Amino acid sequence: MDVFYNRAMETDRNMTVVLLSLFQETAYLPENKFKALDGMGATGIRGLRIAMEVPGSSVTINDVNPKALDLIAENIVLNGSMNVSTTRQDIRKILCEDRFDYVDVDPFGSPAPYVEYALHSLGRKGVLAITATDTATLFGSYPKTCLRRYDSISLRCFLSHEIGLRILLGYVIRKAASNDLCALPLLSYSHDHYYRAYFYVEKGAAKADLLLNDIRYLLYDRNDIDWFFQERDWMNHPRNLEKSPEVDFEMAGPLYSGGLIHPAISNEISKSDIKAALSEKGTANKAMKILITLAGEAEALPLFFCTHELGRKWGKAPPPMGKLLSTLDEQGITACRTHFSPTAIKLHKKHIGETGNICRIMETLFE
């Protein structure tokens, strides 16, 4: 088929060039020189932007489609990019044959068939970026496909977008661990029709074992809008013993239960001039807002409370988000917005184990 330029991913490309610079500042990527692969180049726009906007980058743009290679070559000439090379082959072949400091896998659909190859190509350390557009599979519309593709149980509910992203993260972490590699999540998010995740991959079975402690199952009570995480060594179908014996939880996972943004990255976002780092384009503000919101979520507990879902449960209208957050803050409850939904909040991790009491407080704030 013909090659097309995907305007819907412009926000994602804006974020990519900013994040790679942040990864250099936090030593996850070399500052002076690093070797990058845009594994499924299409028009080559992502690889060209990395080459032109991220200092020290040397980029290989690959695509199996000969029409894509012709267009990439034309775009390299148009942009005068000297630090870019091209190759035409199946991405899995180049990942087996060469080593990179940064690998970007952006397929149409699932990245699952390419993850293990990408991990191999990073060698002892490097950064892996993956995009998943099979969100319907990950957030519960096709549970059999999710189980087959990601070896995980999905769940359809208002939390599905975050659950799906955490299933994706858990899959990559487990794949890395099976090769004695630690795939540490640096930053991941859900936007429009896709998930995007960045990992720092390094050699080390002990580090992989430590990260596997964050791979858990999620237990969700649809009737009471309640949930908790369960360790993977509890193999029986779990039941919340504090509730009546007749109430069972639905299960999702295994999935990653840790933070979606690494503290080192959130600190860099907070102190960096993100507006200046982004080009003045229509999607620049979207990228900036996502990054700033993600930085605000760094200290939050996993999963969120949707005010509309709570309002339906209680038969009350939710207050405006700004008023709700300020009122909670006055009562000593730290909460923040989340990029997953404009009508949802996350609680600070200091409130772990207090969600039931906080829900009762929030109910009094609904009208």
C-alpha positions in Angstrom: 0.0 0.0 0.0 1.0 3.6 -0.3 2.9 5.3 2.5 1.1 7.9 4.5 2.1 10.7 6.9 0.2 10.2 10.2 -0.8 13.6 11.5 -2.5 12.0 14.5 0.9 11.0 15.9 2.4 14.5 15.8 1.8 14.9 19.5 3.6 11.7 20.1 6.6 12.7 18.0 6.8 16.0 19.8 7.0 14.1 23.1 9.6 11.7 21.7 12.2 14.4 20.8 11.7 16.1 24.2 11.9 12.9 26.2 15.1 11.7 24.4 16.8 15.0 25.5 15.5 14.4 29.0 16.9 10.8 29.0 20.2 12.3 28.1 20.1 14.7 31.0 19.3 11.8 33.3 22.0 9.6 31.9 19.7 7.0 30.5 21.1 7.9 27.0 24.6 9.1 26.2 24.8 12.9 25.7 27.6 12.9 23.2 26.7 10.1 20.8 24.0 7.5 20.7 22.8 5.1 18.0 19.1 5.1 17.3 16.7 2.9 15.3 13.4 4.0 13.9 12.3 0.5 13.1 9.2 1.1 11.1 9.9 4.4 9.4 7.0 4.9 6.9 7.8 8.5 5.8 10.8 8.6 8.1 9.4 11.6 10.0 10.1 10.3 13.5 13.7 9.3 12.7 14.3 12.6 10.9 13.1 14.6 13.9 15.3 12.6 16.3 18.3 13.2 14.0 17.6 16.9 13.6 16.4 17.8 17.1 18.2 15.5 19.6 22.0 16.2 19.9 24.4 13.4 19.4 21.9 11.1 17.7 22.9 8.9 14.8 19.7 7.4 13.3 18.9 4.4 11.2 15.5 4.5 9.6 14.2 1.1 8.5 11.1 0.0 6.6 10.3 -3.2 4.7 8.2 -1.3 2.1 10.2 -0.2 -0.9 7.9 2.8 -1.5 8.6 3.9 2.1 12.4 3.7 1.5 12.1 5.9 -1.7 10.1 8.5 0.3 12.5 8.4 3.3 15.5 9.0 0.9 13.7 11.9 -0.6 12.9 13.4 2.8 16.5 13.0 4.0 17.7 15.1 1.0 14.9 17.7 1.6 15.9 18.1 5.2 19.7 17.9 4.6 20.1 15.2 7.3 23.7 13.9 7.3 23.4 11.6 10.4 20.7 9.4 8.9 21.0 6.0 7.1 18.3 3.8 5.7 17.8 0.1 5.4 15.0 -2.0 4.0 14.3 -5.3 5.8 12.0 -6.9 8.3 12.6 -5.1 11.6 13.2 -8.4 13.4 16.2 -9.0 11.1 17.9 -5.7 11.8 17.2 -6.1 15.5 18.9 -9.5 15.5 22.0 -8.3 13.5 22.8 -4.9 15.0 23.0 -3.1 18.4 21.4 0.2 19.3 21.3 2.6 22.2 17.7 3.5 21.4 15.1 1.4 19.6 11.7 2.7 18.6 9.0 0.2 17.6 5.8 1.8 16.3 3.8 -0.9 14.4 0.3 -0.9 13.1 -1.3 -2.9 15.9 0.5 -4.8 18.6 4.2 -4.5 19.4 4.2 -7.9 21.0 5.9 -9.8 18.1 8.9 -7.4 18.2 9.5 -6.9 21.9 12.0 -9.7 22.5 14.0 -8.8 19.3 14.2 -5.2 20.5 15.4 -6.2 23.9 18.1 -8.3 22.3 19.2 -5.4 20.1 19.7 -3.1 23.1 22.4 -5.4 24.4 23.5 -4.5 28.0 21.7 -1.2 28.3 19.6 1.3 26.3 16.2 2.8 25.9 13.2 1.0 24.3 10.2 2.9 23.1 7.1 1.0 21.9 3.7 2.1 20.6 0.6 -0.1 20.8 -2.5 0.7 18.8 -4.4 -2.5 19.6 -6.0 -0.7 22.6 -9.3 -2.5 22.2 -7.4 -5.8 22.9 -5.7 -4.4 25.9 -8.6 -2.7 27.5 -11.0 -5.6 27.4 -12.9 -5.7 24.2 -11.2 -8.8 23.0 -10.2 -10.7 26.2 -9.1 -13.9 24.4 -6.8 -12.0 22.1 -5.3 -10.2 25.1 -4.7 -13.5 26.8 -3.1 -15.0 23.7 -1.1 -12.0 22.8 0.0 -10.6 26.2 -0.6 -13.6 28.4 -2.8 -11.5 30.6 -6.5 -11.1 31.5 -8.0 -7.8 30.5 -11.0 -6.1 32.1 -13.7 -3.9 30.6 -14.6 -1.1 33.0 -14.0 2.7 33.5 -10.4 1.8 34.5 -9.8 -0.1 31.3 -7.4 2.4 29.7 -5.0 2.3 32.6 -5.4 -1.4 33.1 -4.6 -1.9 29.5 -1.4 0.2 29.7 -0.3 -1.6 32.8 -0.9 -5.0 31.0 1.4 -3.8 28.2 4.1 -2.7 30.7 3.9 -5.9 32.6 4.3 -7.9 29.4 7.5 -6.1 28.4 8.9 -6.4 32.0 8.2 -10.1 32.0 9.7 -10.6 28.6 12.9 -8.8 29.6 13.1 -10.7 32.9 13.0 -14.0 31.0 16.2 -12.9 29.3 17.8 -11.7 32.6 17.2 -8.1 31.6 15.5 -5.3 33.7 13.1 -3.2 31.7 12.5 -0.2 34.0 9.5 1.9 32.9 10.6 5.5 32.5 7.4 7.0 31.2 4.2 5.7 29.7 0.8 7.1 28.8 -2.5 6.7 26.9 -3.5 9.2 24.3 -6.1 9.1 21.5 -5.9 5.6 19.9 -2.6 4.4 21.2 -0.4 3.6 24.2 3.2 4.7 24.3 5.9 3.4 26.7 9.6 4.0 27.3 11.8 1.6 29.2 15.4 1.7 30.4 16.7 -1.8 29.6 19.9 -3.1 31.4 21.5 -6.4 32.1 20.9 -7.8 35.5 18.8 -10.8 36.9 18.7 -9.3 40.4 17.3 -6.0 39.1 14.8 -7.9 37.0 13.7 -9.9 40.1 13.2 -6.7 42.1 11.1 -5.2 39.3 9.0 -8.3 39.1 7.7 -7.6 42.6 5.6 -4.9 41.0 3.9 -7.5 38.7 0.5 -8.3 40.3 -3.1 -9.1 39.7 -5.8 -6.5 40.0 -9.1 -7.4 41.9 -12.0 -5.2 41.0 -15.5 -5.0 42.6 -17.8 -3.6 39.9 -20.7 -3.0 42.2 -18.8 -1.1 44.9 -16.2 0.5 42.6 -13.4 -0.9 44.8 -10.1 -2.6 43.9 -6.9 -3.9 45.3 -3.7 -5.6 44.0 -2.9 -9.2 44.8 0.5 -10.9 44.7 0.9 -13.4 41.9 1.7 -16.3 44.3 -1.9 -16.4 45.4 -3.2 -18.8 42.8 -6.8 -19.3 44.1 -9.5 -17.0 42.7 -9.4 -14.3 45.4 -12.2 -13.0 47.6 -12.2 -9.8 49.7 -12.6 -11.3 53.2 -13.8 -8.0 54.6 -16.9 -8.1 52.5 -19.7 -10.7 52.6 -18.6 -14.1 51.4 -20.9 -13.8 48.4 -19.0 -10.9 46.8 -16.3 -11.9 44.4 -13.9 -9.6 42.6 -13.2 -9.6 38.9 -9.6 -10.2 38.0 -7.2 -8.6 35.6 -3.5 -9.2 35.0 -0.8 -10.0 35.5 0.0 -6.3 35.1 2.5 -3.7 36.3 1.4 -2.0 39.6 4.3 0.6 39.9 4.6 4.2 38.7 3.9 5.2 35.2 6.7 7.8 35.3 10.1 7.5 36.9 10.8 10.1 39.6 14.0 11.2 37.8 12.0 12.0 34.7 9.2 13.8 36.5 11.8 15.9 38.3 13.4 16.9 34.9 10.0 17.7 33.5 9.1 19.9 36.5 12.3 21.9 36.2 12.7 22.0 32.4 11.1 24.6 30.2 8.9 22.3 28.3 7.2 25.1 26.3 10.6 26.2 25.0 11.6 22.6 24.2 8.5 22.0 22.0 8.2 23.6 18.6 5.4 26.1 18.1 2.9 23.7 16.5 -0.7 22.9 17.0 0.0 19.8 18.9 2.8 21.3 21.0 0.4 22.4 23.8 -1.1 18.9 23.9 2.3 17.3 24.4 3.2 19.9 27.0 0.0 19.3 29.0 0.4 15.5 28.9 4.0 15.7 30.2 3.1 18.1 32.9 0.1 16.0 34.0 2.2 12.9 34.0 4.8 14.6 36.2 2.0 15.5 38.6 1.0 11.8 38.7 4.5 10.6 39.7 3.6 10.3 43.4 0.1 9.0 42.9 -1.4 5.6 43.6 -2.2 3.3 40.7 -5.6 3.7 39.2 -8.1 6.5 39.6 -11.5 7.6 40.7 -13.9 8.8 38.0 -16.2 11.5 39.4 -18.9 10.6 36.9 -18.8 6.9 38.0 -18.9 7.9 41.6 -21.8 10.3 40.9 -23.8 7.6 39.2 -23.1 5.3 42.2 -24.2 7.8 44.7 -27.0 9.4 42.7 -25.4 12.8 43.1 -23.8 15.4 40.8 -20.0 15.7 41.1 -18.6 19.2 41.9 -16.2 20.9 39.4 -12.8 19.3 39.4 -11.0 22.4 40.6 -13.3 22.8 43.6 -13.1 19.0 44.4 -9.3 19.1 44.5 -9.1 22.3 46.5 -11.7 21.0 49.1 -9.9 17.7 49.4 -6.6 19.6 49.9 -8.2 21.7 52.7 -9.0 18.4 54.5 -5.5 17.1 54.2 -6.1 14.8 51.2 -3.6 15.1 48.4 -5.0 14.3 45.0 -4.2 15.3 41.4 -5.6 15.1 37.9 -4.8 12.3 35.6 -4.1 12.2 31.9 -6.4 9.1 31.5 -9.6 11.2 32.0 -10.5 14.8 32.5 -13.2 13.8 35.0 -10.9 11.6 37.2 -8.5 12.1 40.1 -5.6 10.1 41.5 -4.8 9.9 45.2 -1.2 10.5 46.6 0.5 7.3 47.6 0.6 8.5 51.2 -3.1 7.6 51.3 -2.6 3.9 50.6 -5.1 2.0 52.6 -7.3 5.1 53.1 -9.3 5.0 49.9 -12.5 3.8 51.6 -12.5 6.7 54.1 -11.6 9.2 51.4 -14.5 7.9 49.2 -16.9 8.6 52.2 -15.5 12.1 52.5 -15.9 12.7 48.7 -19.5 11.6 48.8 -20.3 14.4 51.2 -18.8 16.9 48.6 -21.2 15.6 45.8 -24.5 17.4 45.5 
